[in-house]
Every structure is written in structure tokens, then in C-alpha cells.
Amino acid sequence: MRIKKGDNVKVLAGKDRSKTGKVIQVFPEKGKVVVEGVNVMAKHLKTRKAGEKGQKLEFSGPLRVSNVMLLCPKCAKPTRVTMKMIDVAGKNKKVRACKKCKETIE
């Protein structure tokens, strides 16, 4: 998966199309990400004891990775991510790169 926790992404599809946000959680085995303030869902909790009130919790639900696109920190455009090999101290290291401006990410 080429999107990591802490990346800024733009939502491409769904009810929150064209919103941007920061990735809070990543589920690589399911192919999903949780974006802050996007796909907000509510969960109703019953009371535990007599006399208490019930609660309505709001949280950001997961989105498919295919429905978000990384925002390049250099050119600030939504872009696909490519993997590039760079030479660091005599060893090859695989890094993410922007498809538009060809700059490395991170």
C-alpha cells in the first residue's frame, strides 16, 4: 500500500468527494484507510445504569484506498504514487515519488 499514516489525501468518490484530510489509520490487509473528518458515522450507545443518558458517538469510518489520492507535499496536487530506487550510503533504498513533479515523498 502506497498511502501511509500521516499523509494528506483527497477523496475521489463517495458522499465526501473532493474533501481533503489527514490519514489517521491504515488497514493494509483490508485495503482501507481512515481519513480525519471524512465519512463521519454515528454509533448510538445504550445506558449502562438507570438514570444515565444514552450517547451518540461520531467517528470517521474507513474508505477504500482506491477512493483516495495522495496530495503531493511539494506540488500540492493530487497524484499517483510511484516507487523509486535511490542510492543512500552505497545501498539502494525504495522510496515513494510523485508522478507529476518526480519529487520523492518523505
Sequence and secondary structure as in RCSB ss.txt:
>XXXX:A:sequence
MRIKKGDNVKVLAGKDRSKTGKVIQVFPEKGKVVVEGVNVMAKHLKTRKAGEKGQKLEFSGPLRVSNVMLLCPKC
AKPTRVTMKMIDVAGKNKKVRACKKCKETIE
>XXXX:A:secstr
    TT EEEE SSTTTT EEEEEEEETTTTEEEETTSSEEEEEE  SSTT   EEEEEE EEEGGGEEEE TTT
 SEE EEEEEEEETTEEEEEEEETTT  EE 
